[in-house]
Amino acid sequence: MADSSWIAVDAMGGDEGLAVMLAGVARARHQFEEMKFLLVGDEAAIRDGLKRHPNLSQNAEIVHAPDVISGDEKAGQALRRAKTTSMGVAIDCVKQGRAAAAVSAGNTGALMAMAKLALRTMPGIDRPALAALLPTLGENDLVMLDLGANTEVETKNLVQFAVMGAAYARVTMDLESPRVALLNIGSEDQKGTEEIRDAAAVLRNASHLPMTFTGFVEGDRLSRGAHDVVVCDGFSGNIALKTAEGTARFVADLLKRAFTSSIRSKIGFLISRPATQLLRDRLDPNNHNGAVFLGLNGLVLKSHGGANELGVATAIGVAAKMVRADLTRRIAEDLRNFERQAA
C-alpha cells in the first residue's frame, strides 16, 4: 500500500524549469503541512535549488534520475527511457508504494504512456481518461473528461468515464450526487454519434449510482454552471479545453488593450480594478491547474507545462486532496456497484 503522506514530483518537467517546480512544491507544503515530497530529478541541481527553500528541505527527499523527457519526444521513445528519467522514476515511486501520487509538468503523451504501462488500468476500466477542473459561473467548477488520452471511444468507455468523473466530482467538490452530462452537438435525444446516444441510454438507467444524469450539453453551455461533470471523447475534449483557454487569453488581452488605449480608459481601469482582478483570477489557468489520469491503479497528475509557482502548487494541492479522499478506492467501489447492477 502506498504511503499516503508522500507525493512524488517530477522536478525536471515543465517549461519553466526546476526553480519554478521547487517554488511550487514549497508553496503547496504550506497549505498541506502533513504532506511530504519525493523530488525526482538531477540530485545535484535539486540539492542546490533547495537552498532557497530550507523549510521544504525538512519535508522532502531527493530521488536521483539522470535523464529528462523532452517536450517533443514521442511516447514510444520515452517508454524506453522510463527507468532513468525523472518522469518515469516519479511514476515508479507510486508503483512501488513509496508515494501515493505523482505530479509532472512534462510531456503529456509520454506521461500517459508511462503511467498506463507502469500502473495498469483498474478492474472494470478499459481505458484511462484525462480529467481536469474548468471554471464556471456556478458555485462549483466543472469536471471534464476525457481531455486527450483517447481520440476514439466506444459506448462503454463513455460510461466508464462518467462513473470516474462523478467520483472525482464528489471528492473534489464534496457533491453527493454530481450532475453528469455528455458533450454533444445538440441537446435533442437523436443528436450525436451512435456511441454517445447509446451511452446516454445506459446512464439514464444508472439510478443506483451516486450521480444525476442530465442528458446532453453543447459546447457553448459548458461554463454556465448547470453541470458538474461533462463526458466526451479525448479528441472533442482537447479541442474544447484549448478553445476555452484561448478564449480566456483573448478576453484578458482584449481588456488590457481596451484599458490602455487612452487616458480615460486608464482611469476607468483604476475604478474597475477589483472587478477586472476577479475576472483575471477566474480565467487564470494556474488557479485551475492539475489534470488527473483516472482509471489507473494509482494517482498521476499532469500540470500545465507553462505553469508558474501558483500553478504547480495548485496541481500538487489537487493531488493531496485526492490522496486524502482515497479517490482510487472510491472509483473502484462505484465501478463494482455499476457492474453488479448491470449483471
Number of C-alpha atoms within 10 A of each C-alpha: 10 17 15 18 18 25 30 31 33 29 31 31 26 25 18 15 15 19 17 23 29 25 21 21 27 24 20 22 21 13 13 14 10 12 18 22 23 22 26 29 27 20 16 10 13 21 14 11 18 18 11 14 15 11 13 21 17 11 16 20 18 19 21 18 23 14 18 21 25 15 16 11 12 14 17 12 11 22 19 12 17 25 18 16 24 30 34 29 25 31 33 21 22 26 22 14 15 20 27 27 29 31 28 31 28 26 24 21 18 24 26 20 18 25 30 20 12 19 19 18 18 19 12 13 20 14 21 25 31 26 30 25 24 23 21 19 13 13 11 19 21 27 25 31 35 30 25 22 22 20 14 12 16 14 18 17 23 26 25 25 28 26 24 27 30 28 30 27 25 19 19 17 15 12 17 14 16 23 20 28 25 29 26 21 13 13 14 11 12 10 13 17 12 12 16 25 18 16 20 22 15 16 22 12 11 18 13 11 18 17 24 21 23 19 21 22 21 14 14 9 12 23 16 12 15 19 25 30 34 28 32 29 24 21 16 20 25 21 13 19 17 12 12 19 15 12 13 18 16 12 14 17 12 11 14 14 12 14 17 14 10 11 10 10 14 15 13 14 18 11 11 11 12 11 11 16 11 11 14 16 13 17 21 17 23 21 19 22 24 28 24 25 24 29 27 22 19 27 26 29 28 27 26 22 19 17 24 20 20 21 24 33 29 25 28 30 21 21 25 23 14 19 24 13 15 15 22 20 14 16 21 20 13 19 21 14 14 19 11 9 12 10 6
